């Protein structure tokens, strides 16, 4: 059976999840600015609970962004370090897709407009539709002013609003959702679900391809965090 570790630090939330012998374990904490201190201890804790070592992993999944630049870099650094050392493949997963997958799990939402507060008066935006239990992107992900956010061409039916972009800028987004969770953050449990689909399709990558997706062009060479 496949054993996958999933990590997410792209927003204020820090979370890890583990699939082992068909069982899922997860830990989730909202701890702004403490991700670097807590991530590896959370990984060790979940491995201890499962009674396995890092060497028993088949792959490591991670939230590749978009999200907080420092948070995304923390996950990339940890994942690359572990994957190189263990010679394991990686599974990058969109943070917006993880939000949509959480909305499916917690609210049964079949169509999700995911928005993460990108600061600078913008949102990270992506629209997803459930297909056989997997949230799949419709159109493209983007960073844009709230007023420019749109549903996919030809969109119909009810759309669920998920993410902090709705909390910060919901009044300026020209979309009328059927329901919303404007405080929702990505959770590694849902990242793990999406990673499982990607793994089954053979989409795992070598460790050196564990790269972030910021969506903003001016963050091609981020500064080191202090």
Backbone bond lengths (Angstrom), bond angles and torsions (degrees), N, CA, C in turn:
res aa  C-N    CA-C-N  psi(-1)  N-CA   C-N-CA  omega(-1)  CA-C   N-CA-C  phi
1 X - - - 1.471 - - 1.521 110.08 -
2 X 1.316 115.50 147.48 1.460 121.43 -177.26 1.523 111.58 -73.46
3 X 1.330 115.52 139.24 1.464 121.95 176.06 1.524 107.81 -121.24
4 X 1.340 116.53 116.16 1.470 122.27 -177.14 1.522 109.60 -126.77
5 X 1.322 115.81 133.28 1.465 122.86 172.89 1.520 107.91 -101.92
6 X 1.340 117.49 135.34 1.460 122.03 179.19 1.518 109.84 -123.49
7 X 1.350 116.28 137.13 1.466 122.31 -178.92 1.519 109.35 -129.05
8 X 1.338 116.72 140.00 1.455 119.20 174.11 1.524 110.82 -142.98
9 X 1.344 115.70 125.66 1.462 121.61 176.82 1.528 110.18 -136.28
10 X 1.321 118.06 26.15 1.459 121.57 -171.72 1.522 114.13 -76.87
11 X 1.337 117.16 -14.87 1.466 120.84 -179.92 1.523 108.40 -132.77
12 X 1.323 116.61 -160.88 1.466 120.15 178.50 1.528 112.08 -63.11
13 X 1.318 116.77 -22.39 1.463 121.10 -179.89 1.525 111.24 -83.31
14 X 1.321 115.24 144.12 1.463 122.81 173.16 1.520 106.21 -122.30
15 X 1.323 117.80 122.80 1.455 118.67 -176.21 1.521 111.70 -146.64
16 X 1.313 114.78 152.03 1.456 122.06 175.62 1.523 108.12 -134.82
17 X 1.312 116.37 150.91 1.460 121.21 177.22 1.517 109.04 -146.35
18 X 1.303 115.48 153.41 1.462 120.86 -177.04 1.517 110.09 -138.29
19 X 1.329 115.35 128.88 1.462 121.80 170.78 1.515 107.36 -102.58
20 X 1.335 116.50 120.85 1.467 121.05 -179.83 1.519 108.88 -149.24
21 X 1.327 116.10 124.73 1.465 122.56 -178.78 1.524 112.03 53.84
22 X 1.328 114.50 38.32 1.457 119.66 177.15 1.517 115.17 79.16
23 X 1.332 117.06 -2.50 1.464 121.33 179.98 1.521 109.57 -104.09
24 X 1.330 115.97 148.05 1.463 121.51 178.88 1.523 110.30 -115.78
25 X 1.332 114.95 127.91 1.461 122.03 172.12 1.522 107.37 -115.38
26 X 1.334 116.95 146.50 1.467 118.40 177.93 1.522 110.99 -152.02
27 X 1.334 114.38 152.84 1.465 122.78 173.24 1.515 107.77 -132.57
28 X 1.323 116.16 139.06 1.459 121.81 -174.16 1.517 109.11 -143.26
29 X 1.324 116.13 126.19 1.458 121.09 178.13 1.529 108.87 -138.04
30 X 1.316 116.08 139.09 1.461 120.48 172.10 1.526 106.62 -95.49
31 X 1.348 115.34 102.64 1.472 121.25 -172.32 1.529 110.23 -140.09
32 X 1.326 117.81 73.84 1.465 119.75 -179.87 1.526 111.84 -52.40
33 X 1.328 114.94 135.77 1.471 123.79 175.00 1.531 114.20 69.72
34 X 1.321 117.79 7.73 1.466 119.59 178.70 1.531 112.33 -116.16
35 X 1.325 116.66 8.48 1.470 119.78 -176.05 1.522 112.83 -58.78
36 X 1.327 116.01 -43.26 1.469 119.41 -176.55 1.523 111.42 -61.61
37 X 1.334 116.77 -35.92 1.463 120.29 -179.48 1.528 112.37 -77.46
38 X 1.327 117.42 -31.61 1.462 119.93 -170.08 1.523 114.74 -97.93
39 X 1.336 117.99 -23.15 1.461 118.67 -169.62 1.520 113.35 -61.07
40 X 1.330 118.10 -53.33 1.470 119.36 -178.20 1.533 112.63 -64.34
41 X 1.345 120.17 -41.32 1.469 118.50 173.96 1.529 113.01 -59.63
42 X 1.332 117.37 -35.61 1.469 119.67 177.54 1.522 110.87 -67.29
43 X 1.337 116.53 -38.06 1.466 120.12 176.49 1.524 110.22 -61.80
44 X 1.333 116.37 -47.36 1.462 119.58 -178.94 1.524 111.38 -62.92
45 X 1.318 116.10 -38.92 1.466 120.27 179.72 1.521 111.88 -61.48
46 X 1.330 115.96 -43.87 1.462 118.66 -176.62 1.529 111.02 -71.97
47 X 1.340 116.99 -34.24 1.466 119.75 175.17 1.520 110.72 -65.58
48 X 1.331 116.22 -40.67 1.467 120.06 178.35 1.526 111.06 -62.78
49 X 1.323 115.88 -40.56 1.468 119.21 179.69 1.526 111.21 -63.10
50 X 1.331 115.43 -36.76 1.470 119.67 180.00 1.516 112.08 -81.49
51 X 1.336 116.31 -14.79 1.463 120.56 -179.47 1.511 113.29 72.96
52 X 1.359 116.57 33.92 1.467 119.82 179.65 1.532 109.78 -128.89
53 X 1.325 115.32 171.23 1.458 121.19 176.46 1.529 109.47 -112.37
54 X 1.314 116.26 167.27 1.457 120.61 177.19 1.523 112.28 -57.62
55 X 1.323 116.21 -33.42 1.466 120.45 -177.56 1.529 112.58 -62.70
56 X 1.332 116.80 -19.53 1.465 120.47 -177.93 1.524 113.02 -86.96
57 X 1.320 117.46 -3.54 1.459 120.38 178.55 1.526 110.90 -70.38
58 X 1.323 116.15 146.47 1.460 121.19 172.14 1.520 110.85 -92.89
59 X 1.337 116.83 -31.10 1.463 121.02 -178.70 1.520 109.26 -162.26
60 X 1.341 115.13 163.26 1.461 121.74 177.24 1.519 108.18 -124.32
61 X 1.325 116.22 123.36 1.459 121.90 178.66 1.517 109.83 -102.52
62 X 1.332 116.66 152.58 1.458 119.08 -178.46 1.520 111.07 -152.67
63 X 1.333 115.04 154.04 1.448 120.92 174.01 1.521 109.66 -76.58
64 X 1.310 117.95 112.77 1.459 123.10 -172.35 1.530 112.48 -89.11
65 X 1.332 117.42 4.51 1.442 121.99 -174.85 1.522 109.07 96.65
66 X 1.319 116.43 179.49 1.462 127.22 3.71 1.523 112.21 -72.45
67 X 1.325 114.72 159.71 1.450 121.09 179.53 1.506 109.58 170.45
68 X 1.326 115.64 -159.13 1.459 120.26 179.13 1.526 109.36 -64.10
69 X 1.327 117.08 129.30 1.464 120.15 -174.96 1.526 111.92 -56.99
70 X 1.333 116.35 -47.12 1.467 119.50 -178.73 1.519 110.59 -63.21
71 X 1.327 117.33 -43.18 1.456 120.92 -179.74 1.512 112.71 -61.84
72 X 1.321 116.23 -44.94 1.469 120.07 179.09 1.527 110.20 -62.00
73 X 1.335 117.35 -41.54 1.467 120.55 -179.71 1.524 111.64 -64.67
74 X 1.333 116.99 -34.78 1.473 119.91 178.32 1.527 109.62 -61.32
75 X 1.329 116.76 -47.83 1.463 119.92 -179.66 1.525 111.13 -62.90
76 X 1.342 116.86 -44.03 1.470 120.35 179.98 1.523 110.17 -59.68
77 X 1.334 116.87 -45.93 1.459 120.80 -178.23 1.517 112.62 -61.02
78 X 1.327 115.87 -45.66 1.463 119.97 -179.48 1.528 110.66 -66.47
79 X 1.321 116.14 -45.25 1.470 120.23 -177.66 1.527 111.23 -64.10
80 X 1.328 116.77 -45.28 1.464 118.56 178.71 1.528 111.01 -62.32
81 X 1.322 116.49 -43.02 1.465 119.50 179.72 1.515 111.91 -59.61
82 X 1.324 116.24 -47.38 1.470 120.17 -179.59 1.531 111.13 -67.60
83 X 1.332 116.33 -45.93 1.463 119.49 -174.74 1.527 112.03 -66.04
84 X 1.344 116.72 -39.64 1.465 119.41 176.47 1.525 110.69 -63.73
85 X 1.321 116.21 -46.74 1.464 120.45 -176.85 1.525 111.75 -63.66
86 X 1.332 116.07 -36.61 1.466 120.83 -176.04 1.527 112.95 -94.22
87 X 1.353 116.44 -8.54 1.458 121.89 -174.84 1.529 110.23 56.52
88 X 1.341 114.64 51.91 1.465 121.47 179.93 1.522 109.72 -117.34
89 X 1.321 117.73 149.88 1.465 120.65 177.21 1.530 111.44 -77.72
90 X 1.335 114.80 166.55 1.460 120.64 -179.30 1.531 109.95 -122.34
91 X 1.333 114.08 159.15 1.461 121.29 179.25 1.530 108.54 -131.29
92 X 1.341 118.27 97.47 1.462 120.70 178.10 1.535 110.36 -74.74
93 X 1.322 116.43 137.02 1.463 121.15 -178.96 1.532 109.28 -133.49
94 X 1.310 117.15 135.96 1.457 122.33 178.94 1.527 111.83 -63.58
95 X 1.329 116.60 134.09 1.464 121.02 177.18 1.527 111.25 -65.01
96 X 1.337 116.57 -34.17 1.462 119.59 177.14 1.525 111.18 -67.84
97 X 1.325 116.75 -39.05 1.465 119.84 176.53 1.526 111.15 -63.75
98 X 1.333 116.04 -36.90 1.469 120.07 178.62 1.530 110.11 -63.31
99 X 1.330 116.60 -41.53 1.468 120.46 175.61 1.529 110.48 -57.75
100 X 1.320 116.10 -47.85 1.462 120.55 -179.03 1.524 111.17 -61.94
101 X 1.332 116.51 -40.33 1.462 120.91 179.57 1.523 110.41 -65.26
102 X 1.329 116.70 -36.58 1.473 119.69 177.22 1.526 110.49 -66.37
103 X 1.330 116.56 -38.98 1.464 119.94 177.81 1.529 111.00 -63.55
104 X 1.314 116.38 -35.75 1.464 120.61 175.27 1.525 110.14 -65.24
105 X 1.323 116.61 -46.78 1.472 120.59 -177.44 1.528 112.20 -65.93
106 X 1.325 117.14 -45.06 1.462 120.36 -172.45 1.526 113.80 -88.34
107 X 1.340 116.28 -29.97 1.466 119.32 -174.58 1.522 113.81 -120.17
108 X 1.323 117.08 -4.66 1.458 119.75 -178.01 1.518 113.05 71.10
109 X 1.328 116.53 18.52 1.467 120.87 -177.27 1.519 110.76 -68.02
110 X 1.327 116.16 128.98 1.465 120.96 -179.91 1.523 112.93 -96.14
111 X 1.334 116.59 -21.47 1.461 122.07 176.70 1.525 107.32 -133.87
112 X 1.321 116.26 124.64 1.463 120.37 -172.23 1.527 110.81 -129.69
113 X 1.325 115.11 129.89 1.464 122.09 169.79 1.521 106.20 -99.88
114 X 1.323 116.35 104.49 1.466 122.27 -175.59 1.521 109.91 -95.41
115 X 1.328 115.43 132.85 1.466 120.24 -179.31 1.521 109.44 -140.90
116 X 1.321 116.47 124.70 1.463 122.75 175.62 1.521 107.97 -110.14
117 X 1.329 116.36 133.93 1.466 120.76 177.79 1.527 108.85 -61.30
118 X 1.329 116.76 116.71 1.465 121.88 -177.77 1.530 111.83 -97.06
119 X 1.343 116.66 6.58 1.462 121.16 -174.23 1.535 108.57 61.12
120 X 1.307 117.40 -171.81 1.476 122.04 176.81 1.528 111.97 50.63
121 X 1.355 116.31 29.43 1.462 122.36 177.29 1.526 112.27 62.34
122 X 1.332 116.50 36.24 1.458 121.90 179.51 1.528 111.08 -138.48
123 X 1.327 115.44 165.52 1.462 121.80 174.73 1.523 109.98 -127.41
124 X 1.316 115.84 148.64 1.459 121.28 165.29 1.523 105.18 -85.02
125 X 1.312 117.62 129.69 1.465 121.82 -167.23 1.518 110.96 -133.10
126 X 1.321 116.22 135.24 1.451 121.52 174.50 1.520 110.26 -158.33
127 X 1.326 117.05 143.68 1.464 121.95 -178.87 1.534 109.31 -115.89
128 X 1.323 115.16 135.65 1.461 121.01 -171.55 1.520 111.05 -133.90
129 X 1.319 114.74 146.46 1.462 122.13 177.12 1.521 108.61 -126.69
130 X 1.325 116.70 137.23 1.466 121.49 -179.45 1.526 110.59 -74.74
131 X 1.328 115.22 128.91 1.455 121.54 174.91 1.518 107.61 -132.94
132 X 1.318 116.29 109.24 1.461 123.09 -179.73 1.529 111.50 54.26
133 X 1.326 114.98 44.01 1.464 120.26 174.98 1.510 115.67 85.05
134 X 1.338 117.51 0.99 1.459 122.01 -179.44 1.521 110.43 -119.01
135 X 1.334 116.53 128.33 1.453 119.83 176.12 1.525 109.62 -76.71
136 X 1.331 116.29 123.53 1.461 121.57 -176.42 1.525 110.35 -119.74
137 X 1.318 115.35 138.77 1.456 122.58 -175.69 1.521 111.45 -67.16
138 X 1.318 114.42 135.15 1.462 121.98 173.25 1.529 107.21 -109.78
139 X 1.307 117.95 117.81 1.457 120.35 -175.53 1.519 110.46 81.09
140 X 1.339 117.03 -135.91 1.456 121.34 -177.36 1.521 110.61 -130.46
141 X 1.329 115.66 158.47 1.457 120.96 170.22 1.528 108.38 -83.86
142 X 1.325 116.48 149.49 1.457 119.19 -177.27 1.524 110.25 -153.55
143 X 1.323 114.90 160.94 1.458 121.05 168.18 1.522 105.60 -113.24
144 X 1.339 116.34 127.52 1.459 118.90 -172.00 1.533 110.61 -160.38
145 X 1.330 117.35 165.01 1.454 119.84 174.06 1.536 109.98 -62.71
146 X 1.320 118.64 147.15 1.472 120.07 -178.42 1.523 112.92 -53.27
147 X 1.337 116.81 -36.86 1.470 120.56 -178.38 1.522 112.73 -65.17
148 X 1.336 117.23 -18.68 1.469 120.63 -177.98 1.526 112.89 -93.27
149 X 1.309 117.92 -4.12 1.464 121.36 -178.67 1.524 110.28 -70.39
150 X 1.320 116.56 132.27 1.457 121.42 -178.51 1.523 110.48 -137.71
151 X 1.332 115.61 153.13 1.459 120.22 170.10 1.530 108.98 -74.45
152 X 1.335 117.31 161.28 1.467 119.49 180.00 1.531 111.63 -61.04
153 X 1.308 115.69 153.29 1.463 120.50 177.17 1.528 110.02 -57.28
154 X 1.319 116.48 131.85 1.459 121.10 179.24 1.518 114.03 80.96
155 X 1.339 117.10 8.20 1.469 120.52 -178.77 1.523 110.62 -62.33
156 X 1.319 115.63 141.75 1.465 121.56 178.56 1.525 108.55 -145.34
157 X 1.308 116.47 170.06 1.465 120.53 177.16 1.518 112.12 78.32
158 X 1.334 114.49 -169.12 1.459 121.32 -175.65 1.527 111.55 -86.08
159 X 1.314 115.03 138.51 1.462 121.83 177.03 1.518 109.62 -121.38
160 X 1.324 115.88 134.10 1.462 122.87 178.60 1.531 108.81 -94.75
161 X 1.311 117.23 136.45 1.462 122.09 179.60 1.527 109.47 -97.95
162 X 1.330 116.10 122.76 1.470 120.65 -177.73 1.511 110.93 -129.32
163 X 1.339 116.79 133.54 1.452 120.45 170.24 1.514 115.22 116.07
164 X 1.333 113.46 163.70 1.462 121.35 -174.06 1.529 113.45 -68.91
165 X 1.314 117.48 -19.48 1.459 119.60 174.73 1.516 111.28 -60.96
166 X 1.329 115.59 -35.03 1.462 120.23 176.64 1.528 110.51 -70.92
167 X 1.333 116.68 -35.46 1.450 119.00 178.77 1.515 112.61 -66.82
168 X 1.323 116.27 -38.24 1.466 120.87 -177.40 1.528 113.32 -84.19
169 X 1.342 116.46 -35.90 1.457 119.58 -169.78 1.526 113.80 -132.00
170 X 1.319 118.31 15.87 1.457 121.20 -174.51 1.514 114.48 -53.15
171 X 1.342 116.55 -37.16 1.466 120.16 -178.31 1.526 112.21 -67.31
172 X 1.336 116.03 -18.24 1.463 120.55 -177.50 1.530 112.83 -101.71
173 X 1.319 117.34 -2.57 1.463 121.29 179.10 1.523 108.62 -93.23
174 X 1.324 116.24 121.79 1.462 121.62 -174.26 1.526 111.56 -83.84
175 X 1.325 114.91 56.36 1.457 122.66 177.32 1.523 106.81 -138.09
176 X 1.318 117.21 133.64 1.463 121.62 -179.66 1.526 109.26 -104.81
177 X 1.340 117.98 94.12 1.468 119.96 -177.80 1.522 112.11 -73.60
178 X 1.327 115.63 157.61 1.465 120.37 177.51 1.520 110.68 -76.35
179 X 1.329 115.72 -27.35 1.468 122.41 179.52 1.517 107.01 -164.32
180 X 1.329 116.38 168.27 1.458 117.77 -176.72 1.517 111.72 -153.03
181 X 1.312 115.52 159.06 1.460 124.56 167.67 1.522 105.50 -136.55
182 X 1.335 115.12 90.56 1.455 121.10 -172.67 1.522 113.26 -79.81
183 X 1.316 117.59 -3.22 1.465 120.95 176.75 1.526 112.06 -105.17
184 X 1.313 117.46 -0.56 1.463 121.16 -175.13 1.527 111.98 -64.68
185 X 1.324 115.63 136.52 1.462 123.52 176.14 1.531 108.84 -121.93
186 X 1.319 118.12 158.32 1.470 119.97 177.32 1.529 111.70 -60.74
187 X 1.317 115.81 145.89 1.468 123.00 -179.37 1.528 107.75 -128.15
188 X 1.333 116.19 133.59 1.468 120.09 -177.44 1.523 112.93 -61.32
189 X 1.323 117.30 -23.84 1.467 119.61 177.50 1.536 110.38 -60.74
190 X 1.327 115.16 -40.21 1.468 119.49 -179.16 1.529 111.00 -79.79
191 X 1.320 116.59 -31.62 1.461 121.32 171.75 1.526 109.55 -58.76
192 X 1.319 115.69 -42.04 1.466 121.43 179.27 1.525 110.95 -61.90
193 X 1.338 116.78 -40.62 1.470 119.95 177.95 1.522 111.19 -60.25
194 X 1.321 116.37 -47.05 1.462 120.06 179.82 1.525 111.17 -66.26
195 X 1.326 116.65 -38.19 1.459 120.54 177.82 1.525 111.19 -62.48
196 X 1.319 116.00 -34.66 1.465 119.62 178.03 1.521 112.00 -62.52
197 X 1.332 116.14 -41.98 1.469 119.62 176.21 1.532 110.50 -63.10
198 X 1.335 116.27 -44.24 1.467 120.53 -179.27 1.532 111.20 -63.48
199 X 1.325 116.30 -41.05 1.463 121.03 178.53 1.533 110.68 -61.09
200 X 1.324 116.00 -43.78 1.463 120.38 -179.27 1.527 111.78 -63.42
201 X 1.334 116.65 -27.65 1.466 120.39 178.57 1.528 112.35 -88.12
202 X 1.321 116.58 0.27 1.463 119.80 178.83 1.517 113.47 76.99
203 X 1.334 117.88 32.09 1.457 121.89 -174.53 1.529 113.94 -96.50
204 X 1.329 118.35 9.89 1.471 120.43 177.88 1.522 109.78 -64.79
205 X 1.342 116.38 147.13 1.466 122.87 -176.13 1.520 111.03 -121.55
206 X 1.338 118.21 159.05 1.468 120.58 172.51 1.529 109.91 -63.72
207 X 1.332 115.68 156.12 1.469 121.21 -175.47 1.518 113.08 -56.24
208 X 1.343 117.71 -36.29 1.464 118.91 -176.25 1.525 112.71 -71.19
209 X 1.340 116.99 -5.96 1.457 120.33 176.03 1.528 112.11 -99.06
210 X 1.330 116.34 13.46 1.469 121.35 174.08 1.515 107.73 -78.16
211 X 1.310 116.31 86.85 1.460 121.93 -174.50 1.524 111.08 -117.20
212 X 1.329 116.30 149.84 1.465 119.77 178.83 1.520 112.24 -79.79
213 X 1.316 115.69 159.37 1.458 122.00 170.30 1.522 106.53 -124.61
214 X 1.324 116.11 108.59 1.463 120.93 -177.64 1.520 112.31 -94.77
215 X 1.321 117.71 -23.85 1.460 125.66 -174.48 1.522 112.95 72.24
216 X 1.332 118.08 -27.29 1.459 119.92 177.54 1.531 109.79 -87.18
217 X 1.322 117.27 125.89 1.460 121.76 -177.44 1.527 112.53 -64.62
218 X 1.351 116.90 -29.34 1.476 119.39 -174.39 1.514 113.35 -83.39
219 X 1.344 116.95 14.30 1.456 119.25 177.97 1.520 109.20 -119.17
220 X 1.327 115.81 33.50 1.468 119.79 -178.32 1.522 111.19 -68.20
221 X 1.320 117.07 -31.92 1.461 120.04 179.72 1.526 108.60 -128.60
222 X 1.344 116.54 79.61 1.464 119.41 -176.23 1.519 112.19 -65.71
223 X 1.316 115.89 147.04 1.458 120.97 175.43 1.523 109.96 -73.48
224 X 1.305 115.71 155.90 1.455 119.74 175.99 1.520 109.52 -68.67
225 X 1.311 116.63 137.70 1.456 119.18 179.05 1.518 110.26 -74.05
226 X 1.302 115.97 148.09 1.456 119.86 -178.52 1.480 112.90 -86.61
